[in-house]
């Protein structure tokens, strides 16, 4: 986890752009204009969810760095519905960006990011939260889903 999670999204997307250029040179994904509009809506929703989570962490004065131990368990706002709303928001924004730019290959790579988050990043975070908050985190995890 040496690369910050937002950069994992950016670098993977850039890899998708590289594939797009290599495999579909000079061709924008053939799709109706409404796809770009829907992408813009998705991007805005995703950015709002991720930003909301970030603001709540900042207000609680706890870390946003994966793997570092949190000083406070945040359970309000989008954390009532998902234990990882910042990641959910980044995934939605990523899909929106692909829609805006009408790009296919970044979407093909998105499951790699989700797998990395689900099986590498989140287990480390959950272990740290369990260490720090014990029963309180266990109850929270039992009542709120990992994703949505």
Secondary structure as GFF3:
##gff-version 3
##sequence-region A 1 148
A	DSSP	alpha_helix	5	23	.	.	.	ID=ss1
A	DSSP	alpha_helix	33	59	.	.	.	ID=ss2
A	DSSP	three_ten_helix	77	80	.	.	.	ID=ss3
A	DSSP	alpha_helix	85	101	.	.	.	ID=ss4
A	DSSP	alpha_helix	105	116	.	.	.	ID=ss5
A	DSSP	pi_helix	117	121	.	.	.	ID=ss6
A	DSSP	alpha_helix	122	133	.	.	.	ID=ss7
A	DSSP	alpha_helix	135	143	.	.	.	ID=ss8
###
